[in-house]
Amino acid sequence: FKIKWQVNMKTYIPSKNYSPRETKEEFIERMKKEAKERQFVPVVFNGKKYMVLFLASGFVTASFGRFQVIPAKVLFGRWGWHYILVYPDLETLLEKDKIILRLDSGCYPGMVFGDTICDCKNQLEMAQKLCLKDKGGIIVHIPAHDGRGHQHARLTCERLFHELNMHWKKAEKLFHEKEMLIDLRTYEESAIILKALGFANHTFRMATNNLKKVTAFKDFGIKIIGVNPVKVKKSK
């Protein structure tokens, strides 16, 4: 794999789409070349030095619009790969201020297996709609945040509150026994990746129901000007 090093905090901006100035063959070769590249961006965050690894970006076409997706992770970080969904694309969004931002936890039961008692997929879709409505936005999807950071253990915990007809908060207290163990998620790596992408001085409006995320980002020195709830109406 070819490795590029970004120095002096230059922003990593993946290549643009197919250009009429290049032939289809040239575009294919460029995409094949970019897919083999690894991009490293050094970041200083809260006085500490980090290295962020980016892979080649691509696009996904969701029901509500086309998003650029950039895979990234903080080297030696706790949460592994983050998928940064950007609307309409990174280069355009870097010129915008007051950006919709969602920190989106992975969820295999709801997003992959279609669990009907989970609203994670619905919240993701609502966040996508907000990005389109605001003509720009970022969704940081973190697969390892599944189950509030417990990942596969969430499946057995969910079975507990589902079969005993408990509220999920009560069930999770019984399952994890200690309040502090219910939610293991941290958000520093998300903030580091956003800074590496060039969003160090932008202003955000967070799409979330979790005020802990808002507090965490404010503590990191990131400008948060408001909150857009993403509450999903439960079907009867």
Secondary structure as UniProt FT lines:
FT   STRAND          2..5
FT   TURN            8..9
FT   TURN            20..21
FT   HELIX           24..35
FT   STRAND          37..45
FT   TURN            46..47
FT   STRAND          48..55
FT   STRAND          58..62
FT   TURN            63..64
FT   STRAND          65..74
FT   TURN            75..76
FT   STRAND          82..87
FT   HELIX           90..93
FT   TURN            94..95
FT   STRAND          99..105
FT   HELIX           108..112
FT   TURN            116..117
FT   HELIX           120..133
FT   TURN            134..135
FT   STRAND          137..142
FT   HELIX           143..145
FT   TURN            146..152
FT   HELIX           153..163
FT   TURN            164..165
FT   HELIX           168..176
FT   HELIX           179..181
FT   HELIX           188..197
FT   TURN            200..201
FT   STRAND          203..207
FT   HELIX           211..219
FT   TURN            220..221
FT   STRAND          223..228
//
